Amino acid sequence: MPLELYQIDSFTAEIFHGNPACVVPLKEWLPDEVLLKITRENAVAETAFFIDKGDSIHLKWFTPEIEMDLCGHATLAAAHCLVSILNYKKDTIVFDTKSGALTVEVKDGMYYMDFPSRMPEVSTLPDLIAKSLNIQPKAVFKSRDYVLVYDSEEEIKKIQIERSIFDLINLDPGGVVVTSVGSDCDFVSRYFTPQSTILEDPVTGSAHCSLIPFWSSKLGKETLFARQISERGGELYCQNKEKRVIVAGKARTYAKAQIYID
């Protein structure tokens, strides 16, 4: 039997924006090496695989290189697939994942993902990251990812990565997020992953596990609106909740297909 495959643009209400993820529902788990091959063939940043167990839904995320511990945009895509395509009737979806139980509440076309908070701590910038950046940050923090803070949105837009240097870094499974206060939102960001097929991730939900508590503390606000200002761009509606964060966004279905494997 062929497998169903759906490609969904996450953190956007418009096709060709946000972060594209593929979603593949399964009846039983295939070997991880097969899931990785499917992900490579899909040629997007992340593919989500899930099995509906009734009370919860087992969910895994893969990049073309590795299995991830957490992925925001592919979780949103999986929730959108369940609700808008597979007619999932519950208003709250519980995903069983490597990061524990993750709930997604669905309301008025918005998906509210309850994720762990990862407040970054003051850190130093590794030489290779510094050498790969055309603009140096004013402050450096780290949780799973390096969080580099800049003075303005204009600086974030102008950041360029020297990939020949950047790809010498091993941050498995993390990356480098650059961020500042936004001009028409609370904060903006961009996200880069060394040694990855796709250098700049268009919209990175998991990075906001660190960005939300960080900017909530800096700005004195519990509810924030964020933009990831990659070429595709995306919008994230955020809430700080002590040890958890809410990362919310919209999604659009781009394609439906079938895949055939031995």
C-alpha positions in Angstrom: 0.0 0.0 0.0 1.3 3.5 -0.8 1.8 6.0 2.1 0.0 9.3 2.1 2.1 12.4 2.1 1.1 16.0 2.8 3.2 19.1 2.4 2.0 22.0 4.6 3.3 25.5 5.0 3.5 26.3 8.7 3.3 29.7 10.6 1.6 31.4 7.7 -1.8 31.9 6.2 -0.4 32.1 2.7 1.0 29.5 0.4 4.7 29.9 -0.5 5.4 31.5 2.9 6.1 30.1 6.3 8.1 26.9 6.8 7.2 23.9 4.6 7.0 20.5 6.3 6.0 17.1 5.0 3.7 14.9 7.1 3.4 11.1 6.7 0.8 9.2 8.7 1.7 5.6 9.4 0.0 2.5 10.7 3.2 1.1 12.2 6.7 2.4 12.6 9.1 1.8 9.7 12.9 1.5 10.5 14.5 4.9 11.3 16.8 4.5 8.3 13.7 4.3 6.0 12.2 7.4 7.7 15.4 9.2 7.1 15.5 8.2 3.4 11.9 9.4 3.0 12.8 12.7 4.6 15.8 13.2 2.3 13.6 12.4 -0.7 11.1 15.1 0.4 13.8 17.7 0.3 12.3 20.0 3.0 13.8 21.0 6.4 11.6 18.5 8.4 9.3 15.6 7.9 6.8 14.5 10.6 5.7 10.9 11.0 2.9 10.0 13.3 0.8 7.0 14.4 -2.6 7.6 15.9 -2.9 5.5 19.1 -6.3 6.8 20.1 -5.5 8.6 23.4 -2.3 10.1 22.0 -0.5 10.3 18.8 3.1 9.1 18.5 5.1 11.7 16.6 8.7 11.7 15.3 10.6 14.5 13.4 13.4 14.0 10.9 15.6 16.4 9.1 17.5 15.1 6.0 20.4 14.4 8.3 19.1 13.3 11.8 16.1 12.6 14.0 15.2 15.8 16.0 14.3 16.1 19.7 11.8 18.9 19.0 10.4 20.6 15.9 7.8 23.4 16.0 6.8 23.8 12.4 6.4 20.1 11.7 4.3 19.7 14.9 2.0 22.4 13.6 1.9 20.8 10.2 1.0 17.4 11.8 -1.8 19.1 13.8 -3.1 20.8 10.7 -3.0 17.5 8.7 -5.0 15.8 11.4 -7.6 18.5 11.7 -8.0 19.9 8.2 -7.3 16.7 6.1 -7.9 13.6 8.3 -11.0 15.1 10.1 -9.6 14.6 13.7 -12.5 15.7 15.9 -10.8 16.6 19.2 -10.0 20.3 20.0 -6.8 19.2 21.8 -4.2 16.9 20.3 -1.7 15.1 22.5 1.5 14.1 20.8 3.8 11.6 22.4 7.4 12.6 21.5 11.1 12.6 22.4 10.4 15.8 24.3 7.5 14.3 26.3 3.8 14.9 25.9 3.1 17.9 23.7 -0.4 19.3 23.4 -1.8 21.4 20.6 -5.1 23.3 21.1 -7.0 24.1 17.9 -9.2 27.2 17.9 -10.4 29.4 15.0 -7.8 28.2 12.5 -4.9 28.7 15.0 -2.8 26.0 16.5 -1.5 26.6 20.0 1.5 24.4 20.8 2.5 23.9 24.4 6.3 23.4 24.5 9.0 23.3 27.1 10.6 26.6 28.1 14.4 26.7 27.5 15.7 30.0 29.0 19.1 30.6 27.5 22.0 31.5 29.8 24.9 33.9 29.2 27.6 32.2 27.1 30.6 32.9 25.0 30.7 32.8 21.2 32.8 30.0 19.7 35.5 31.3 17.4 34.1 29.5 14.3 30.7 31.0 14.8 32.2 34.5 15.2 34.4 34.1 12.1 31.4 32.9 10.0 29.3 36.0 10.8 29.6 39.3 8.9 28.1 41.2 11.9 29.0 40.4 15.5 26.3 40.2 18.2 26.2 42.5 21.2 25.4 39.6 23.6 25.6 35.8 23.4 23.3 33.3 25.2 22.9 29.5 24.9 20.3 26.8 25.6 19.9 24.1 23.0 20.8 26.8 20.4 23.1 29.7 20.6 21.0 32.9 20.9 22.8 35.9 19.5 21.3 39.3 20.3 21.6 42.3 18.1 20.7 46.0 18.3 18.1 46.2 15.5 16.0 44.4 13.0 18.1 46.0 10.2 21.1 44.2 11.5 19.3 40.9 11.5 18.2 41.4 7.9 21.9 42.1 6.9 23.4 39.0 8.6 25.3 36.7 6.2 26.9 33.4 7.0 30.2 32.2 5.6 29.2 28.6 5.1 32.7 27.2 4.4 33.5 28.2 8.0 30.0 27.7 9.6 29.8 24.1 8.4 32.9 23.2 10.4 30.8 23.6 13.6 29.0 20.6 15.1 26.0 21.7 17.2 23.9 18.5 16.8 21.0 18.9 17.2 21.0 22.7 17.8 21.7 25.8 15.7 22.3 29.5 15.8 19.4 32.0 16.2 20.0 35.7 15.7 17.4 38.0 17.2 16.5 41.6 18.1 13.6 43.8 19.0 11.3 44.1 16.0 10.2 47.2 14.2 6.5 46.2 13.9 6.4 43.2 16.4 7.9 42.4 19.7 11.0 40.6 18.3 12.4 39.1 15.1 14.8 36.3 14.5 16.6 34.2 11.9 17.9 30.6 12.4 20.9 28.8 10.9 22.0 25.2 11.2 25.6 24.1 10.4 26.2 21.0 8.4 22.5 21.0 7.3 21.1 20.6 3.8 19.1 23.8 4.3 21.3 26.4 5.9 18.6 28.9 7.0 15.4 27.5 8.4 12.5 29.7 7.3 10.5 29.6 10.6 11.7 27.7 13.7 9.1 27.0 16.3 11.6 25.1 18.6 13.9 28.1 18.8 11.1 30.1 20.3 11.3 27.8 23.4 14.3 30.0 24.2 13.3 33.3 22.5 9.9 33.5 24.3 11.3 33.4 27.9 14.2 35.6 26.9 12.2 38.4 25.3 9.4 38.0 27.9 12.0 38.8 30.6 13.6 41.7 28.6 10.4 43.3 27.5 8.3 42.6 30.7 5.5 41.0 28.7 4.0 37.5 28.9 2.2 37.7 25.5 4.3 38.5 22.5 4.1 38.6 18.7 7.1 37.5 16.7 8.3 37.4 13.1 10.9 35.2 11.6 12.3 37.3 8.8 13.7 34.7 6.5 13.0 35.0 2.8 9.7 33.1 3.2 8.9 34.8 6.5 6.6 33.6 9.2 4.4 34.8 12.2 4.4 33.4 15.7 2.0 34.2 18.5 3.7 33.6 21.8 3.0 33.3 25.5 5.4 32.8 28.4 4.1 30.4 31.0 6.9 29.8 33.6 8.3 26.3 32.7 6.3 26.2 29.4 5.7 28.3 26.4 2.9 28.6 23.9 3.9 28.9 20.3 1.0 29.4 18.0 0.5 29.9 14.3 -1.6 29.2 11.2 -1.0 26.7 8.4 -1.9 26.0 4.8 -2.0 22.7 2.9 0.2 23.0 -0.2 0.2 19.4 -1.7 -1.2 15.9 -1.2 0.6 12.9 -2.7 1.3 9.2 -2.3 4.7 7.6 -1.9 5.7 4.1 -2.9 8.5 2.2 -1.1 9.4 -1.5 -1.0 
